Amino acid sequence: MNGIQSLKRNPLFLLASVCFFLLLSILAHKVFIFVAIVPIFALLDHPWTPKSLYITFLAASILVIAIACIPERGIVLRSLFYIAGIVELLVLYLIGQYRTQDRLNKFSLIIVCVGVEYLFLKFFVYENFVADILQNKPSWIRWNIYTGYLGTGLWILLTNLLFYQAFCKKDKINVFLIAVAIAAIVLPMLYSFDLTNNPVTKDQLIRLYSGDGTNLPMPYAVYGELISRTGAWVSILIIIFTLVRAKTKKVAR
């Protein structure tokens, strides 16, 4: 048991697990994406030093700014922009954890992730959304006409968080949370199988935010990216709350 716990806290093992499950979700079956992000959540529990966090954030920021200054960005550069932005987000979360004495939870990180993807969308960065991994599984996500295309990403992140809570949060596996996570995967799928409409596609998403919103399915044409748009506003509140709490803690000392 001690050996298993050591592996769950080993950064190299966790990084290898991310790569392994992502490859499985791409090459074997898409269902593996519902556990592929679990090691990233576990990796955030690693005791990073403030110095390493600030250096990583600075490097990612320089990359983001450099790519943003390039007028014509191909797929590779847009992908690097997205990855660097996500790295910035994760590091900011860890800095927030450090400044607030571990008072932020990972659900708030998910909300911020959804909001950041919406900002990427508004700035025409269309590569590598979390939801893209399931774009070839339309029968699973017909319900996204209500949540928006990026709502699929929230579904993936939430189920990964549940599996993280079940397997990595404590030494003992939480069977109840495993059952909840499986239900969180299966129930939306069953609902989707019962629907007859086509899901919102990434092409329709791009057309909506590039100004051509014609031929979009209802009710998506009315609400658009409701989940991600709400996430963006909630993210702002979370960031303000974190800054205020960090400042309050500093003054209290």
PyRosetta script that sets phi, psi and omega in degrees:
from pyrosetta import init, pose_from_sequence

init()
pose = pose_from_sequence("MNGIQSLKRNPLFLLASVCFFLLLSILAHKVFIFVAIVPIFALLDHPWTPKSLYITFLAASILVIAIACIPERGIVLRSLFYIAGIVELLVLYLIGQYRTQDRLNKFSLIIVCVGVEYLFLKFFVYENFVADILQNKPSWIRWNIYTGYLGTGLWILLTNLLFYQAFCKKDKINVFLIAVAIAAIVLPMLYSFDLTNNPVTKDQLIRLYSGDGTNLPMPYAVYGELISRTGAWVSILIIIFTLVRAKTKKVAR")
pose.set_psi(1, -39.9)
pose.set_omega(1, 178.9)
pose.set_phi(2, -62.5)
pose.set_psi(2, -36.2)
pose.set_omega(2, 178.2)
pose.set_phi(3, -64.6)
pose.set_psi(3, -40.2)
pose.set_omega(3, 178.6)
pose.set_phi(4, -65.4)
pose.set_psi(4, -42.2)
pose.set_omega(4, 179.0)
pose.set_phi(5, -63.9)
pose.set_psi(5, -37.4)
pose.set_omega(5, 177.6)
pose.set_phi(6, -64.4)
pose.set_psi(6, -40.7)
pose.set_omega(6, 178.1)
pose.set_phi(7, -63.5)
pose.set_psi(7, -39.9)
pose.set_omega(7, -178.9)
pose.set_phi(8, -66.5)
pose.set_psi(8, -16.2)
pose.set_omega(8, 179.8)
pose.set_phi(9, -109.4)
pose.set_psi(9, 5.3)
pose.set_omega(9, -179.0)
pose.set_phi(10, -89.5)
pose.set_psi(10, 115.9)
pose.set_omega(10, -176.5)
pose.set_phi(11, -58.9)
pose.set_psi(11, -39.6)
pose.set_omega(11, -179.6)
pose.set_phi(12, -65.7)
pose.set_psi(12, -41.3)
pose.set_omega(12, 177.2)
pose.set_phi(13, -63.7)
pose.set_psi(13, -40.5)
pose.set_omega(13, -179.6)
pose.set_phi(14, -66.9)
pose.set_psi(14, -41.7)
pose.set_omega(14, 177.4)
pose.set_phi(15, -63.5)
pose.set_psi(15, -42.1)
pose.set_omega(15, 177.8)
pose.set_phi(16, -63.4)
pose.set_psi(16, -36.2)
pose.set_omega(16, 179.0)
pose.set_phi(17, -66.0)
pose.set_psi(17, -39.8)
pose.set_omega(17, 176.9)
pose.set_phi(18, -58.6)
pose.set_psi(18, -50.6)
pose.set_omega(18, -179.3)
pose.set_phi(19, -60.6)
pose.set_psi(19, -42.3)
pose.set_omega(19, -178.0)
pose.set_phi(20, -62.4)
pose.set_psi(20, -49.3)
pose.set_omega(20, -177.2)
pose.set_phi(21, -71.2)
pose.set_psi(21, -33.1)
pose.set_omega(21, 175.2)
pose.set_phi(22, -64.9)
pose.set_psi(22, -41.7)
pose.set_omega(22, 177.4)
pose.set_phi(23, -63.5)
pose.set_psi(23, -41.2)
pose.set_omega(23, 177.1)
pose.set_phi(24, -61.2)
pose.set_psi(24, -41.2)
pose.set_omega(24, -178.6)
pose.set_phi(25, -68.7)
pose.set_psi(25, -27.3)
pose.set_omega(25, 179.7)
pose.set_phi(26, -86.4)
pose.set_psi(26, -43.6)
pose.set_omega(26, -171.9)
pose.set_phi(27, -95.3)
pose.set_psi(27, -29.1)
pose.set_omega(27, -175.3)
pose.set_phi(28, -103.9)
pose.set_psi(28, -72.5)
pose.set_omega(28, -177.9)
pose.set_phi(29, -151.1)
pose.set_psi(29, 140.5)
pose.set_omega(29, -175.7)
pose.set_phi(30, -64.7)
pose.set_psi(30, -19.0)
pose.set_omega(30, -176.4)
pose.set_phi(31, -63.2)
pose.set_psi(31, -22.6)
pose.set_omega(31, -179.4)
pose.set_phi(32, -68.3)
pose.set_psi(32, -15.2)
pose.set_omega(32, 178.9)
pose.set_phi(33, -65.8)
pose.set_psi(33, -21.4)
pose.set_omega(33, -178.9)
pose.set_phi(34, -75.0)
pose.set_psi(34, -5.6)
pose.set_omega(34, 173.6)
pose.set_phi(35, -126.5)
pose.set_psi(35, -5.0)
pose.set_omega(35, -173.5)
pose.set_phi(36, -66.8)
pose.set_psi(36, -25.5)
pose.set_omega(36, -176.4)
pose.set_phi(37, -94.5)
pose.set_psi(37, -7.0)
pose.set_omega(37, 178.7)
pose.set_phi(38, -54.4)
pose.set_psi(38, -45.8)
pose.set_omega(38, 179.6)
pose.set_phi(39, -61.7)
pose.set_psi(39, -28.4)
pose.set_omega(39, 177.8)
pose.set_phi(40, -67.2)
pose.set_psi(40, -42.5)
pose.set_omega(40, 175.8)
pose.set_phi(41, -60.0)
pose.set_psi(41, -41.7)
pose.set_omega(41, 179.2)
pose.set_phi(42, -67.2)
pose.set_psi(42, -35.1)
pose.set_omega(42, 180.0)
pose.set_phi(43, -64.5)
pose.set_psi(43, -30.9)
pose.set_omega(43, 178.8)
pose.set_phi(44, -67.7)
pose.set_psi(44, -16.9)
pose.set_omega(44, 177.4)
pose.set_phi(45, -83.1)
pose.set_psi(45, -6.8)
pose.set_omega(45, -179.7)
pose.set_phi(46, -67.0)
pose.set_psi(46, 141.4)
pose.set_omega(46, -177.8)
pose.set_phi(47, -75.1)
pose.set_psi(47, 79.2)
pose.set_omega(47, 178.5)
pose.set_phi(48, -73.5)
pose.set_psi(48, 146.8)
pose.set_omega(48, 176.9)
pose.set_phi(49, -85.2)
pose.set_psi(49, 148.0)
pose.set_omega(49, 178.5)
pose.set_phi(50, -55.2)
pose.set_psi(50, -38.0)
pose.set_omega(50, -178.9)
pose.set_phi(51, -62.0)
pose.set_psi(51, -46.2)
pose.set_omega(51, -179.6)
pose.set_phi(52, -64.6)
pose.set_psi(52, -34.3)
pose.set_omega(52, 179.5)
pose.set_phi(53, -66.6)
pose.set_psi(53, -46.2)
pose.set_omega(53, -178.2)
pose.set_phi(54, -66.9)
pose.set_psi(54, -37.4)
pose.set_omega(54, 178.3)
pose.set_phi(55, -65.8)
pose.set_psi(55, -43.5)
pose.set_omega(55, 178.9)
pose.set_phi(56, -63.1)
pose.set_psi(56, -42.9)
pose.set_omega(56, 179.5)
pose.set_phi(57, -64.0)
pose.set_psi(57, -41.0)
pose.set_omega(57, 179.0)
pose.set_phi(58, -63.4)
pose.set_psi(58, -43.3)
pose.set_omega(58, 179.9)
pose.set_phi(59, -63.8)
pose.set_psi(59, -44.4)
pose.set_omega(59, 179.3)
pose.set_phi(60, -65.1)
pose.set_psi(60, -38.4)
pose.set_omega(60, 179.7)
pose.set_phi(61, -65.4)
pose.set_psi(61, -41.7)
pose.set_omega(61, 178.0)
pose.set_phi(62, -61.4)
pose.set_psi(62, -41.4)
pose.set_omega(62, 178.8)
pose.set_phi(63, -64.9)
pose.set_psi(63, -42.7)
pose.set_omega(63, 179.3)
pose.set_phi(64, -61.2)
pose.set_psi(64, -47.1)
pose.set_omega(64, -178.5)
pose.set_phi(65, -64.5)
pose.set_psi(65, -42.2)
pose.set_omega(65, -179.1)
pose.set_phi(66, -62.6)
pose.set_psi(66, -44.1)
pose.set_omega(66, -179.6)
pose.set_phi(67, -69.7)
pose.set_psi(67, -36.7)
pose.set_omega(67, 180.0)
pose.set_phi(68, -63.6)
pose.set_psi(68, -25.8)
pose.set_omega(68, -179.3)
pose.set_phi(69, -80.7)
pose.set_psi(69, -9.5)
pose.set_omega(69, 179.0)
pose.set_phi(70, -86.7)
pose.set_psi(70, 119.5)
pose.set_omega(70, -174.1)
pose.set_phi(71, -66.4)
pose.set_psi(71, -42.2)
pose.set_omega(71, -178.6)
pose.set_phi(72, -108.7)
pose.set_psi(72, 107.5)
pose.set_omega(72, -176.8)
pose.set_phi(73, -110.8)
pose.set_psi(73, 123.9)
pose.set_omega(73, 176.9)
pose.set_phi(74, -81.8)
pose.set_psi(74, -172.6)
pose.set_omega(74, -176.8)
pose.set_phi(75, -61.8)
pose.set_psi(75, -42.1)
pose.set_omega(75, -177.4)
pose.set_phi(76, -62.8)
pose.set_psi(76, -47.1)
pose.set_omega(76, -178.7)
pose.set_phi(77, -67.3)
pose.set_psi(77, -39.1)
pose.set_omega(77, 178.0)
pose.set_phi(78, -65.3)
pose.set_psi(78, -35.5)
pose.set_omega(78, 177.2)
pose.set_phi(79, -66.9)
pose.set_psi(79, -42.6)
pose.set_omega(79, 177.7)
pose.set_phi(80, -63.4)
pose.set_psi(80, -38.4)
pose.set_omega(80, 177.9)
pose.set_phi(81, -61.1)
pose.set_psi(81, -44.6)
pose.set_omega(81, -179.7)
pose.set_phi(82, -64.0)
pose.set_psi(82, -47.3)
pose.set_omega(82, -178.1)
pose.set_phi(83, -62.3)
pose.set_psi(83, -44.8)
pose.set_omega(83, 179.4)
pose.set_phi(84, -63.0)
pose.set_psi(84, -38.0)
pose.set_omega(84, 177.7)
pose.set_phi(85, -64.3)
pose.set_psi(85, -40.7)
pose.set_omega(85, 178.3)
pose.set_phi(86, -67.3)
pose.set_psi(86, -39.0)
pose.set_omega(86, 176.4)
pose.set_phi(87, -61.1)
pose.set_psi(87, -43.5)
pose.set_omega(87, 176.2)
pose.set_phi(88, -56.9)
pose.set_psi(88, -44.7)
pose.set_omega(88, -178.6)
pose.set_phi(89, -61.7)
pose.set_psi(89, -45.9)
pose.set_omega(89, -178.8)
pose.set_phi(90, -65.1)
pose.set_psi(90, -39.6)
pose.set_omega(90, 179.3)
pose.set_phi(91, -67.7)
pose.set_psi(91, -39.9)
pose.set_omega(91, 177.1)
pose.set_phi(92, -61.6)
pose.set_psi(92, -37.9)
pose.set_omega(92, 175.9)
pose.set_phi(93, -61.0)
pose.set_psi(93, -45.0)
pose.set_omega(93, 180.0)
pose.set_phi(94, -65.6)
pose.set_psi(94, -38.3)
pose.set_omega(94, 176.3)
pose.set_phi(95, -64.0)
pose.set_psi(95, -41.1)
pose.set_omega(95, 177.1)
pose.set_phi(96, -62.1)
pose.set_psi(96, -39.2)
pose.set_omega(96, 176.3)
pose.set_phi(97, -61.5)
pose.set_psi(97, -42.9)
pose.set_omega(97, -179.7)
pose.set_phi(98, -65.8)
pose.set_psi(98, -42.6)
pose.set_omega(98, -176.4)
pose.set_phi(99, -73.0)
pose.set_psi(99, -27.3)
pose.set_omega(99, -178.2)
pose.set_phi(100, -106.6)
pose.set_psi(100, 13.3)
pose.set_omega(100, 178.4)
pose.set_phi(101, 57.7)
pose.set_psi(101, 52.3)
pose.set_omega(101, 174.4)
pose.set_phi(102, 59.6)
pose.set_psi(102, 38.5)
pose.set_omega(102, -179.7)
pose.set_phi(103, -95.7)
pose.set_psi(103, -9.1)
pose.set_omega(103, 176.1)
pose.set_phi(104, -83.8)
pose.set_psi(104, 144.1)
pose.set_omega(104, 175.0)
pose.set_phi(105, -108.2)
pose.set_psi(105, 167.7)
pose.set_omega(105, -173.9)
pose.set_phi(106, -77.1)
pose.set_psi(106, -16.8)
pose.set_omega(106, 174.0)
pose.set_phi(107, -66.3)
pose.set_psi(107, -38.4)
pose.set_omega(107, 176.6)
pose.set_phi(108, -63.2)
pose.set_psi(108, -34.7)
pose.set_omega(108, 176.7)
pose.set_phi(109, -63.1)
pose.set_psi(109, -40.1)
pose.set_omega(109, 178.7)
pose.set_phi(110, -62.3)
pose.set_psi(110, -44.4)
pose.set_omega(110, 179.7)
pose.set_phi(111, -60.6)
pose.set_psi(111, -42.8)
pose.set_omega(111, 179.0)
pose.set_phi(112, -65.6)
pose.set_psi(112, -39.0)
pose.set_omega(112, 177.3)
pose.set_phi(113, -57.8)
pose.set_psi(113, -45.5)
pose.set_omega(113, 179.0)
pose.set_phi(114, -62.7)
pose.set_psi(114, -42.2)
pose.set_omega(114, 178.4)
pose.set_phi(115, -64.8)
pose.set_psi(115, -39.5)
pose.set_omega(115, 179.7)
pose.set_phi(116, -66.5)
pose.set_psi(116, -38.7)
pose.set_omega(116, 177.0)
pose.set_phi(117, -62.2)
pose.set_psi(117, -36.1)
pose.set_omega(117, 176.3)
pose.set_phi(118, -64.0)
pose.set_psi(118, -39.6)
pose.set_omega(118, 177.2)
pose.set_phi(119, -65.7)
pose.set_psi(119, -40.0)
pose.set_omega(119, 174.9)
pose.set_phi(120, -58.4)
pose.set_psi(120, -41.3)
pose.set_omega(120, 179.4)
pose.set_phi(121, -61.3)
pose.set_psi(121, -44.0)
pose.set_omega(121, -178.9)
pose.set_phi(122, -67.1)
pose.set_psi(122, -27.2)
pose.set_omega(122, 178.4)
pose.set_phi(123, -95.8)
pose.set_psi(123, 17.2)
pose.set_omega(123, 174.2)
pose.set_phi(124, 61.3)
pose.set_psi(124, 37.7)
pose.set_omega(124, 171.1)
pose.set_phi(125, -101.2)
pose.set_psi(125, 95.7)
pose.set_omega(125, -169.1)
pose.set_phi(126, -97.0)
pose.set_psi(126, 3.6)
pose.set_omega(126, -175.3)
pose.set_phi(127, -92.6)
pose.set_psi(127, 142.7)
pose.set_omega(127, 165.0)
pose.set_phi(128, 63.2)
pose.set_psi(128, 41.8)
pose.set_omega(128, 167.8)
pose.set_phi(129, -69.5)
pose.set_psi(129, 152.4)
pose.set_omega(129, 178.3)
pose.set_phi(130, -57.8)
pose.set_psi(130, -37.3)
pose.set_omega(130, -177.7)
pose.set_phi(131, -65.8)
pose.set_psi(131, -18.8)
pose.set_omega(131, -175.3)
pose.set_phi(132, -62.3)
pose.set_psi(132, -26.6)
pose.set_omega(132, -176.6)
pose.set_phi(133, -63.8)
pose.set_psi(133, -23.4)
pose.set_omega(133, -178.5)
pose.set_phi(134, -108.7)
pose.set_psi(134, 13.1)
pose.set_omega(134, -178.1)
pose.set_phi(135, -67.8)
pose.set_psi(135, -18.7)
pose.set_omega(135, 176.2)
pose.set_phi(136, -94.2)
pose.set_psi(136, 11.1)
pose.set_omega(136, 175.9)
pose.set_phi(137, -121.3)
pose.set_psi(137, 63.0)
pose.set_omega(137, -175.3)
pose.set_phi(138, -61.0)
pose.set_psi(138, -28.4)
pose.set_omega(138, -178.8)
pose.set_phi(139, -69.5)
pose.set_psi(139, -15.4)
pose.set_omega(139, 179.5)
pose.set_phi(140, -87.5)
pose.set_psi(140, -22.5)
pose.set_omega(140, -166.3)
pose.set_phi(141, -128.1)
pose.set_psi(141, 31.6)
pose.set_omega(141, 177.8)
pose.set_phi(142, -63.1)
pose.set_psi(142, -22.9)
pose.set_omega(142, -179.6)
pose.set_phi(143, -72.3)
pose.set_psi(143, -5.6)
pose.set_omega(143, -177.1)
pose.set_phi(144, -71.8)
pose.set_psi(144, -4.3)
pose.set_omega(144, 172.6)
pose.set_phi(145, -67.4)
pose.set_psi(145, -17.0)
pose.set_omega(145, 177.9)
pose.set_phi(146, -96.8)
pose.set_psi(146, -34.2)
pose.set_omega(146, -176.3)
pose.set_phi(147, -96.5)
pose.set_psi(147, -23.2)
pose.set_omega(147, -170.2)
pose.set_phi(148, 97.7)
pose.set_psi(148, 160.2)
pose.set_omega(148, -178.0)
pose.set_phi(149, -58.7)
pose.set_psi(149, -42.2)
pose.set_omega(149, -177.2)
pose.set_phi(150, -73.8)
pose.set_psi(150, -10.8)
pose.set_omega(150, 173.8)
pose.set_phi(151, -62.7)
pose.set_psi(151, -25.8)
pose.set_omega(151, 175.3)
pose.set_phi(152, -62.8)
pose.set_psi(152, -37.0)
pose.set_omega(152, 177.7)
pose.set_phi(153, -62.7)
pose.set_psi(153, -39.7)
pose.set_omega(153, 177.0)
pose.set_phi(154, -62.0)
pose.set_psi(154, -41.5)
pose.set_omega(154, 177.3)
pose.set_phi(155, -57.9)
pose.set_psi(155, -47.0)
pose.set_omega(155, -179.7)
pose.set_phi(156, -63.9)
pose.set_psi(156, -46.0)
pose.set_omega(156, -177.5)
pose.set_phi(157, -65.1)
pose.set_psi(157, -41.2)
pose.set_omega(157, -178.9)
pose.set_phi(158, -64.8)
pose.set_psi(158, -41.8)
pose.set_omega(158, 179.4)
pose.set_phi(159, -67.5)
pose.set_psi(159, -37.6)
pose.set_omega(159, 175.2)
pose.set_phi(160, -62.5)
pose.set_psi(160, -39.3)
pose.set_omega(160, 178.7)
pose.set_phi(161, -64.7)
pose.set_psi(161, -39.6)
pose.set_omega(161, 178.1)
pose.set_phi(162, -63.3)
pose.set_psi(162, -42.7)
pose.set_omega(162, 178.0)
pose.set_phi(163, -67.1)
pose.set_psi(163, -35.4)
pose.set_omega(163, 175.4)
pose.set_phi(164, -61.5)
pose.set_psi(164, -46.5)
pose.set_omega(164, 179.1)
pose.set_phi(165, -61.6)
pose.set_psi(165, -34.1)
pose.set_omega(165, -177.6)
pose.set_phi(166, -75.4)
pose.set_psi(166, -39.4)
pose.set_omega(166, -171.9)
pose.set_phi(167, -102.2)
pose.set_psi(167, -32.5)
pose.set_omega(167, -167.7)
pose.set_phi(168, -113.0)
pose.set_psi(168, -19.9)
pose.set_omega(168, -173.6)
pose.set_phi(169, -67.8)
pose.set_psi(169, -39.8)
pose.set_omega(169, -179.4)
pose.set_phi(170, -129.0)
pose.set_psi(170, 167.9)
pose.set_omega(170, -179.4)
pose.set_phi(171, -66.1)
pose.set_psi(171, -32.9)
pose.set_omega(171, -179.1)
pose.set_phi(172, -94.6)
pose.set_psi(172, 136.2)
pose.set_omega(172, 179.4)
pose.set_phi(173, -69.7)
pose.set_psi(173, 134.0)
pose.set_omega(173, -179.6)
pose.set_phi(174, -95.2)
pose.set_psi(174, 101.9)
pose.set_omega(174, -176.3)
pose.set_phi(175, -65.7)
pose.set_psi(175, -36.7)
pose.set_omega(175, 179.9)
pose.set_phi(176, -60.7)
pose.set_psi(176, -44.4)
pose.set_omega(176, 179.9)
pose.set_phi(177, -67.6)
pose.set_psi(177, -31.5)
pose.set_omega(177, 175.3)
pose.set_phi(178, -62.3)
pose.set_psi(178, -43.9)
pose.set_omega(178, 178.5)
pose.set_phi(179, -63.3)
pose.set_psi(179, -40.5)
pose.set_omega(179, 178.4)
pose.set_phi(180, -64.0)
pose.set_psi(180, -41.9)
pose.set_omega(180, -179.9)
pose.set_phi(181, -63.9)
pose.set_psi(181, -42.5)
pose.set_omega(181, 178.5)
pose.set_phi(182, -64.0)
pose.set_psi(182, -42.0)
pose.set_omega(182, 177.2)
pose.set_phi(183, -62.9)
pose.set_psi(183, -36.5)
pose.set_omega(183, 179.7)
pose.set_phi(184, -66.6)
pose.set_psi(184, -22.7)
pose.set_omega(184, 175.6)
pose.set_phi(185, -86.1)
pose.set_psi(185, -47.7)
pose.set_omega(185, -170.5)
pose.set_phi(186, -72.9)
pose.set_psi(186, -43.8)
pose.set_omega(186, -174.3)
pose.set_phi(187, -62.0)
pose.set_psi(187, -47.3)
pose.set_omega(187, 175.9)
pose.set_phi(188, -61.9)
pose.set_psi(188, -33.8)
pose.set_omega(188, 177.0)
pose.set_phi(189, -64.2)
pose.set_psi(189, -46.0)
pose.set_omega(189, 179.8)
pose.set_phi(190, -61.9)
pose.set_psi(190, -40.0)
pose.set_omega(190, 177.2)
pose.set_phi(191, -63.3)
pose.set_psi(191, -40.5)
pose.set_omega(191, 179.0)
pose.set_phi(192, -64.5)
pose.set_psi(192, -41.7)
pose.set_omega(192, 179.2)
pose.set_phi(193, -61.3)
pose.set_psi(193, -27.8)
pose.set_omega(193, -177.6)
pose.set_phi(194, -81.4)
pose.set_psi(194, -16.1)
pose.set_omega(194, 179.7)
pose.set_phi(195, -84.5)
pose.set_psi(195, 156.9)
pose.set_omega(195, -178.6)
pose.set_phi(196, -113.4)
pose.set_psi(196, -9.6)
pose.set_omega(196, -178.3)
pose.set_phi(197, -76.6)
pose.set_psi(197, 166.0)
pose.set_omega(197, 172.6)
pose.set_phi(198, -86.5)
pose.set_psi(198, 144.6)
pose.set_omega(198, 177.7)
pose.set_phi(199, -73.8)
pose.set_psi(199, 162.8)
pose.set_omega(199, 173.2)
pose.set_phi(200, -68.6)
pose.set_psi(200, 132.7)
pose.set_omega(200, -179.8)
pose.set_phi(201, -100.8)
pose.set_psi(201, 167.7)
pose.set_omega(201, 179.7)
pose.set_phi(202, -66.3)
pose.set_psi(202, -34.9)
pose.set_omega(202, 178.0)
pose.set_phi(203, -61.6)
pose.set_psi(203, -41.6)
pose.set_omega(203, 177.6)
pose.set_phi(204, -66.0)
pose.set_psi(204, -37.0)
pose.set_omega(204, 176.5)
pose.set_phi(205, -60.1)
pose.set_psi(205, -46.2)
pose.set_omega(205, -179.1)
pose.set_phi(206, -65.0)
pose.set_psi(206, -41.5)
pose.set_omega(206, -180.0)
pose.set_phi(207, -63.1)
pose.set_psi(207, -38.8)
pose.set_omega(207, -179.0)
pose.set_phi(208, -60.9)
pose.set_psi(208, -44.9)
pose.set_omega(208, -174.1)
pose.set_phi(209, -92.7)
pose.set_psi(209, -0.5)
pose.set_omega(209, 171.7)
pose.set_phi(210, -99.7)
pose.set_psi(210, 2.7)
pose.set_omega(210, 174.0)
pose.set_phi(211, 105.7)
pose.set_psi(211, -8.1)
pose.set_omega(211, 180.0)
pose.set_phi(212, -107.2)
pose.set_psi(212, 89.2)
pose.set_omega(212, -176.3)
pose.set_phi(213, -98.0)
pose.set_psi(213, 22.8)
pose.set_omega(213, -177.8)
pose.set_phi(214, -78.1)
pose.set_psi(214, 154.2)
pose.set_omega(214, 175.4)
pose.set_phi(215, 58.1)
pose.set_psi(215, 35.4)
pose.set_omega(215, 175.5)
pose.set_phi(216, -94.7)
pose.set_psi(216, 141.6)
pose.set_omega(216, -177.5)
pose.set_phi(217, -68.7)
pose.set_psi(217, 150.2)
pose.set_omega(217, 172.2)
pose.set_phi(218, -85.7)
pose.set_psi(218, 143.7)
pose.set_omega(218, 2.5)
pose.set_phi(219, -89.9)
pose.set_psi(219, 9.7)
pose.set_omega(219, -177.6)
pose.set_phi(220, -61.0)
pose.set_psi(220, -34.7)
pose.set_omega(220, -179.9)
pose.set_phi(221, -60.8)
pose.set_psi(221, -27.4)
pose.set_omega(221, -179.3)
pose.set_phi(222, -86.3)
pose.set_psi(222, -45.9)
pose.set_omega(222, -170.8)
pose.set_phi(223, -97.2)
pose.set_psi(223, -24.7)
pose.set_omega(223, -179.5)
pose.set_phi(224, 61.0)
pose.set_psi(224, -140.9)
pose.set_omega(224, -179.5)
pose.set_phi(225, -84.1)
pose.set_psi(225, 69.7)
pose.set_omega(225, -174.5)
pose.set_phi(226, -61.1)
pose.set_psi(226, -46.8)
pose.set_omega(226, -177.1)
pose.set_phi(227, -63.2)
pose.set_psi(227, -50.0)
pose.set_omega(227, -176.8)
pose.set_phi(228, -70.4)
pose.set_psi(228, -34.8)
pose.set_omega(228, 178.2)
pose.set_phi(229, -64.9)
pose.set_psi(229, -43.2)
pose.set_omega(229, 176.4)
pose.set_phi(230, -63.7)
pose.set_psi(230, -39.8)
pose.set_omega(230, 178.1)
pose.set_phi(231, -59.9)
pose.set_psi(231, -36.2)
pose.set_omega(231, 179.1)
pose.set_phi(232, -63.3)
pose.set_psi(232, -44.2)
pose.set_omega(232, -180.0)
pose.set_phi(233, -68.6)
pose.set_psi(233, -41.5)
pose.set_omega(233, 178.3)
pose.set_phi(234, -64.8)
pose.set_psi(234, -35.2)
pose.set_omega(234, 178.4)
pose.set_phi(235, -60.3)
pose.set_psi(235, -41.2)
pose.set_omega(235, 178.6)
pose.set_phi(236, -61.1)
pose.set_psi(236, -42.9)
pose.set_omega(236, 178.9)
pose.set_phi(237, -64.5)
pose.set_psi(237, -39.7)
pose.set_omega(237, 179.1)
pose.set_phi(238, -63.7)
pose.set_psi(238, -43.3)
pose.set_omega(238, -179.8)
pose.set_phi(239, -63.8)
pose.set_psi(239, -44.3)
pose.set_omega(239, 178.4)
pose.set_phi(240, -61.8)
pose.set_psi(240, -44.4)
pose.set_omega(240, 179.4)
pose.set_phi(241, -60.8)
pose.set_psi(241, -41.9)
pose.set_omega(241, 179.8)
pose.set_phi(242, -64.1)
pose.set_psi(242, -43.9)
pose.set_omega(242, 179.4)
pose.set_phi(243, -63.9)
pose.set_psi(243, -42.2)
pose.set_omega(243, 179.6)
pose.set_phi(244, -64.4)
pose.set_psi(244, -43.1)
pose.set_omega(244, -179.5)
pose.set_phi(245, -65.7)
pose.set_psi(245, -41.2)
pose.set_omega(245, 178.5)
pose.set_phi(246, -62.4)
pose.set_psi(246, -41.6)
pose.set_omega(246, 179.6)
pose.set_phi(247, -66.3)
pose.set_psi(247, -40.2)
pose.set_omega(247, 179.9)
pose.set_phi(248, -64.5)
pose.set_psi(248, -41.3)
pose.set_omega(248, 178.4)
pose.set_phi(249, -63.0)
pose.set_psi(249, -39.7)
pose.set_omega(249, -178.7)
pose.set_phi(250, -65.2)
pose.set_psi(250, -42.5)
pose.set_omega(250, 179.5)
pose.set_phi(251, -66.5)
pose.set_psi(251, -38.6)
pose.set_omega(251, -178.0)
pose.set_phi(252, -63.3)
pose.set_psi(252, -31.9)
pose.set_omega(252, 178.0)
pose.set_phi(253, -69.5)
pose.dump_pdb("model.pdb")
